[in-house]
Amino acid sequence: MIKEYIKKVGTGPHGVRDLERTEAAEAARLLLSGTATPAQTGALLLGLRLKGETGEEMGGFLDTLRALLPPPPLPSRIDLDIGDPYDGKRRSMSLVVPASLAAARSGLSIVLHGLSKVPVKQGPGVVDVWRSLGRPLSTPEDGKNPDGKESVRCLSQESFLPALARLLPLRQELGLRTLWNTVEKCVNPLKASAQIIGIFHEPVIEKLRLAMETKDDGRPRRILFVCGSEGGVDLHTHRSTLCYLLDPLRGPELHPVTIPPPPDNPGALPPPEENSGSLPFLREIVSDPSHPMSLHLKRQTALFLFASGRFSSFPEAEASLLPETFQELKETFSLPRSHS
């Protein structure tokens, strides 16, 4: 069967055709089950990439991933799922983890998820930064947060989608962005009521809207797509950041939201450090309110509050943040690192 799907997407410009959603779901199942050989897996993924993936194909892959998720513990109440690209960042470090911790201090329950060394960038992602803080990773079965101070959980893909995590060596061999890069950040493993998803290419957003129309549990999701730094959910420091809001209370349309740059340009964030997740620099930001990036951390925190639906606008979310929220982060980032 996998050969049939490869033929459909890889025949050439005159014979190629798109897969239907059910076909894409079955193809994804064959890749994840090990039924397809490594050569067949690579052929299908590259065929889809060269043809150009459709929303239906994205939806089929996403349906299969969601069907493989373990059930979250009951009761499960997560306010925001942060779908930052798993391949991390290379040109500038990310403030996703400290901003998540700050947003949790404001009352949000958040889940982060990722996997180390994902191509194309293979840069430090949320899992790497989390580990650099000496914090234990969560599992889908955790009924409560391992840390009693902040309601933030960080999961490795190995714990909730081991079948996809096992394909990492093959993905590294290909060295290209594939359909897995697009859909894995959209999975929402703990079924949060809202999602924020980083997007590099703006045309992908409408495809993902179509892909995510079918809800795994019948509940509509509030989703904020962010065309942020390096395709992630990080706001740009030097220019406006374009976002698109999908809010079930407003209907099925995407609503553009522009987050303006800060009034004073703080400059560019430094490149991430490979092994530490830029922990020393993060310590500087949270310890010094006068640091040029301190305001940017506040704005990133406000973005998460807005994405969750807690506030109706970004300026309202930004105005709600108090200095005490960030002062409390000093303890978190001054703790000695654990290498266990």
C-alpha positions as CSV (number, residue, x, y, z in Angstrom):
1,M,0.0,0.0,0.0
2,I,2.8,2.4,0.8
3,K,4.1,2.1,-2.8
4,E,0.7,3.2,-4.0
5,Y,1.0,6.4,-2.0
6,I,4.6,7.0,-3.1
7,K,3.5,6.7,-6.7
8,K,0.6,9.2,-6.3
9,V,2.8,11.9,-4.8
10,G,6.0,11.2,-6.7
11,T,5.1,10.3,-10.2
12,G,6.1,13.7,-11.7
13,P,4.4,16.9,-12.7
14,H,1.9,15.3,-15.1
15,G,0.8,12.3,-13.0
16,V,1.2,13.5,-9.4
17,R,-1.9,14.0,-7.2
18,D,-2.7,15.0,-3.7
19,L,-3.6,12.4,-1.1
20,E,-7.0,12.5,0.5
21,R,-7.1,12.9,4.3
22,T,-7.9,9.3,4.9
23,E,-5.1,8.2,2.6
24,A,-2.6,10.5,4.3
25,A,-3.7,9.2,7.7
26,E,-3.1,5.6,6.5
27,A,0.3,6.5,5.0
28,A,1.3,8.1,8.3
29,R,0.3,5.0,10.1
30,L,2.4,2.8,7.8
31,L,5.4,5.1,8.4
32,L,5.0,5.1,12.2
33,S,4.3,1.4,12.5
34,G,7.5,0.4,10.8
35,T,5.7,-1.3,8.0
36,A,7.4,1.0,5.5
37,T,11.1,0.6,4.9
38,P,13.5,3.6,5.6
39,A,13.8,4.0,1.8
40,Q,10.0,4.1,1.4
41,T,9.6,6.5,4.3
42,G,12.1,8.9,2.8
43,A,10.5,8.6,-0.7
44,L,7.1,9.4,0.6
45,L,8.2,12.4,2.7
46,L,10.3,13.9,0.0
47,G,7.5,13.3,-2.6
48,L,5.1,15.2,-0.4
49,R,7.6,18.0,0.1
50,L,8.4,18.4,-3.6
51,K,4.7,18.3,-4.5
52,G,3.7,20.6,-1.8
53,E,1.7,19.4,1.2
54,T,-2.0,20.2,1.3
55,G,-4.2,20.9,4.3
56,E,-5.8,17.5,3.8
57,E,-2.5,15.7,3.9
58,M,-1.4,17.7,7.0
59,G,-4.8,16.8,8.6
60,G,-4.3,13.1,7.8
61,F,-0.9,13.0,9.4
62,L,-2.2,14.9,12.4
63,D,-5.2,12.6,12.8
64,T,-2.8,9.6,13.0
65,L,-0.6,11.3,15.6
66,R,-3.5,12.2,17.8
67,A,-4.9,8.7,17.6
68,L,-1.6,7.4,19.1
69,L,-1.5,9.9,22.0
70,P,-1.9,8.3,25.5
71,P,-5.0,9.6,27.3
72,P,-4.1,12.6,29.7
73,P,-4.7,12.1,33.4
74,L,-8.2,13.1,34.6
75,P,-9.0,15.8,35.5
76,S,-6.8,17.5,33.0
77,R,-6.9,21.3,32.8
78,I,-4.3,22.9,30.6
79,D,-4.8,26.5,29.5
80,L,-2.2,26.7,26.8
81,D,-0.2,24.3,24.6
82,I,2.9,26.0,23.2
83,G,3.8,24.5,19.8
84,D,7.2,25.9,19.2
85,P,9.1,24.2,16.2
86,Y,11.0,21.2,17.4
87,D,14.1,22.1,15.5
88,G,14.9,25.0,17.8
89,K,16.7,28.2,16.9
90,R,20.1,28.9,15.5
91,R,20.4,32.7,14.9
92,S,19.0,33.9,18.2
93,M,18.1,32.4,21.5
94,S,14.5,31.8,22.6
95,L,12.6,33.3,25.6
96,V,9.8,30.7,25.4
97,V,10.8,28.8,28.6
98,P,11.2,31.9,30.9
99,A,8.1,33.5,29.5
100,S,6.2,30.3,30.1
101,L,7.3,30.3,33.8
102,A,6.4,33.9,34.1
103,A,2.9,33.3,32.5
104,A,2.4,30.5,35.0
105,R,3.1,32.9,37.8
106,S,0.1,34.9,36.5
107,G,-2.1,31.8,36.8
108,L,-1.8,29.9,33.5
109,S,-1.3,26.2,33.2
110,I,1.0,25.5,30.3
111,V,2.5,22.5,28.5
112,L,5.7,22.6,26.4
113,H,6.8,19.8,24.2
114,G,9.7,19.0,21.9
115,L,12.6,16.8,21.0
116,S,16.3,17.4,20.8
117,K,18.4,17.4,17.5
118,V,15.4,17.7,15.1
119,P,16.4,18.9,11.6
120,V,16.6,21.2,9.8
121,K,18.2,23.6,12.4
122,Q,18.9,21.0,15.1
123,G,19.2,24.0,17.5
124,P,18.4,24.1,21.2
125,G,14.6,23.9,21.7
126,V,12.3,24.0,24.7
127,V,13.4,20.5,26.0
128,D,17.1,21.5,25.9
129,V,16.5,24.8,27.8
130,W,14.2,23.0,30.3
131,R,16.9,20.4,31.0
132,S,19.6,23.1,31.3
133,L,17.6,24.5,34.3
134,G,17.9,21.1,36.0
135,R,14.2,20.5,35.8
136,P,12.7,17.0,35.3
137,L,10.7,16.3,32.2
138,S,7.0,15.4,32.7
139,T,5.1,12.5,31.3
140,P,1.6,12.4,29.9
141,E,0.6,10.3,32.9
142,D,1.6,12.9,35.5
143,G,-1.5,13.8,37.4
144,K,0.1,16.9,38.8
145,N,3.0,19.2,38.0
146,P,6.4,17.9,39.3
147,D,7.2,21.5,40.4
148,G,4.8,23.0,42.9
149,K,5.6,26.6,42.2
150,E,4.7,26.9,38.5
151,S,2.1,25.1,36.5
152,V,4.4,24.4,33.5
153,R,5.0,20.9,32.2
154,C,7.6,20.0,29.6
155,L,7.3,16.8,27.7
156,S,9.7,15.0,25.3
157,Q,8.1,13.5,22.2
158,E,9.7,10.3,23.3
159,S,7.1,10.1,26.2
160,F,3.9,10.7,24.2
161,L,4.7,9.8,20.6
162,P,7.6,7.3,20.8
163,A,6.8,5.9,17.3
164,L,7.6,9.4,15.8
165,A,10.6,9.9,18.0
166,R,12.1,6.7,16.7
167,L,12.1,8.2,13.2
168,L,14.5,10.9,14.3
169,P,17.7,9.2,12.9
170,L,16.0,8.9,9.5
171,R,14.9,12.5,9.6
172,Q,18.5,13.5,10.4
173,E,19.7,11.5,7.5
174,L,17.3,13.3,5.1
175,G,18.4,16.7,6.6
176,L,15.3,18.4,5.2
177,R,12.1,19.8,6.6
178,T,9.3,17.3,6.1
179,L,5.6,17.1,6.9
180,W,6.5,15.8,10.4
181,N,8.0,19.2,11.2
182,T,4.7,20.9,10.5
183,V,2.3,18.7,12.3
184,E,4.3,17.5,15.4
185,K,4.1,20.9,17.0
186,C,0.3,21.0,16.5
187,V,-0.5,17.7,18.3
188,N,-1.6,19.2,21.7
189,P,-0.7,16.1,23.7
190,L,-2.5,17.1,26.9
191,K,-5.6,18.6,25.1
192,A,-5.1,22.2,26.3
193,S,-8.0,24.5,25.7
194,A,-5.9,26.9,23.6
195,Q,-2.8,26.5,21.4
196,I,-0.1,28.9,20.2
197,I,1.9,27.6,17.2
198,G,5.0,29.0,15.5
199,I,4.9,29.2,11.7
200,F,7.7,30.1,9.3
201,H,5.8,30.4,6.0
202,E,2.5,32.4,6.2
203,P,0.7,30.3,3.5
204,V,1.0,27.3,5.7
205,I,-1.4,28.8,8.2
206,E,-4.6,28.4,6.1
207,K,-3.6,24.8,5.4
208,L,-3.2,24.1,9.1
209,R,-6.5,25.7,9.8
210,L,-8.1,23.1,7.5
211,A,-6.0,20.4,9.0
212,M,-7.1,21.2,12.5
213,E,-10.8,21.6,11.8
214,T,-11.5,18.0,12.9
215,K,-11.3,18.0,16.6
216,D,-10.2,14.9,18.4
217,D,-12.6,15.4,21.3
218,G,-15.3,17.6,19.7
219,R,-14.1,20.8,21.5
220,P,-13.1,23.8,19.4
221,R,-9.7,25.2,20.1
222,R,-8.5,28.8,20.3
223,I,-5.4,28.8,18.2
224,L,-2.9,31.7,17.7
225,F,-0.5,31.2,14.8
226,V,2.6,33.3,15.2
227,C,5.0,34.2,12.4
228,G,7.8,34.8,14.9
229,S,11.5,34.7,15.0
230,E,12.9,31.8,13.0
231,G,9.4,30.5,12.5
232,G,8.8,30.1,16.2
233,V,6.5,31.7,18.8
234,D,9.2,34.2,19.8
235,L,8.2,37.8,19.0
236,H,10.6,39.7,16.8
237,T,12.7,42.3,18.7
238,H,13.1,44.8,15.8
239,R,9.9,44.7,13.8
240,S,6.2,43.8,14.1
241,T,5.1,40.2,14.5
242,L,2.2,39.0,12.4
243,C,-0.2,36.6,14.0
244,Y,-3.5,34.9,13.0
245,L,-6.1,34.1,15.6
246,L,-8.6,31.3,15.2
247,D,-11.2,31.8,17.9
248,P,-14.3,29.7,18.0
249,L,-16.2,32.6,19.7
250,R,-15.5,34.7,16.6
251,G,-16.3,32.1,13.9
252,P,-14.2,29.9,11.6
253,E,-12.3,32.7,10.0
254,L,-8.7,33.6,10.7
255,H,-8.3,37.1,12.3
256,P,-5.0,38.9,11.6
257,V,-3.3,40.4,14.7
258,T,-0.2,42.5,14.5
259,I,2.0,42.8,17.5
260,P,4.1,46.0,17.1
261,P,7.8,46.1,18.0
262,P,8.8,47.5,21.4
263,P,9.1,51.3,21.5
264,D,12.8,51.1,22.1
265,N,14.6,48.5,20.0
266,P,16.5,46.3,22.5
267,G,18.7,44.9,19.8
268,A,19.1,41.3,18.7
269,L,19.1,38.4,21.0
270,P,22.4,36.5,21.0
271,P,22.7,33.1,19.3
272,P,21.8,30.2,21.6
273,E,24.6,28.3,23.3
274,E,24.6,24.7,22.1
275,N,24.7,22.9,25.5
276,S,23.4,25.2,28.1
277,G,20.4,26.6,26.3
278,S,21.8,30.1,27.0
279,L,21.2,29.8,30.7
280,P,23.7,32.5,31.8
281,F,22.0,35.0,29.5
282,L,18.6,34.1,30.7
283,R,19.8,34.6,34.3
284,E,20.9,38.1,33.4
285,I,17.5,39.0,31.9
286,V,15.4,37.8,34.9
287,S,17.8,39.3,37.5
288,D,18.1,42.8,36.0
289,P,14.9,44.7,35.3
290,S,17.0,47.3,33.4
291,H,18.4,44.8,31.0
292,P,17.5,45.7,27.4
293,M,15.8,42.3,27.0
294,S,13.8,42.5,30.2
295,L,10.9,44.3,28.5
296,H,11.0,41.8,25.6
297,L,10.6,39.0,28.1
298,K,7.6,40.8,29.5
299,R,6.1,41.1,26.0
300,Q,6.7,37.4,25.3
301,T,4.9,36.6,28.6
302,A,2.0,38.8,27.5
303,L,1.8,37.0,24.2
304,F,1.1,33.7,26.0
305,L,-1.5,35.3,28.2
306,F,-3.3,36.7,25.1
307,A,-3.0,33.4,23.3
308,S,-4.7,31.6,26.1
309,G,-7.7,33.8,25.9
310,R,-7.2,35.2,29.4
311,F,-7.1,38.7,27.9
312,S,-8.9,40.0,24.8
313,S,-5.9,41.9,23.4
314,F,-2.2,41.9,23.6
315,P,-1.9,45.4,25.1
316,E,-4.4,44.3,27.9
317,A,-2.3,41.3,28.7
318,E,0.9,43.4,28.7
319,A,-0.6,45.9,31.1
320,S,-1.7,43.2,33.5
321,L,1.9,42.0,34.3
322,L,3.5,43.2,37.5
323,P,7.2,43.5,38.3
324,E,6.8,40.9,41.1
325,T,6.0,38.3,38.5
326,F,9.5,38.5,37.1
327,Q,11.3,39.1,40.4
328,E,10.1,35.7,41.5
329,L,11.8,34.1,38.5
330,K,15.2,35.0,40.0
331,E,15.0,32.0,42.3
332,T,14.2,29.7,39.4
333,F,17.2,30.7,37.3
334,S,19.7,31.0,40.1
335,L,19.2,27.3,41.2
336,P,22.2,25.1,40.6
337,R,22.0,23.0,37.5
338,S,21.4,19.3,37.8
339,H,23.3,16.9,35.4
340,S,21.3,13.9,36.3
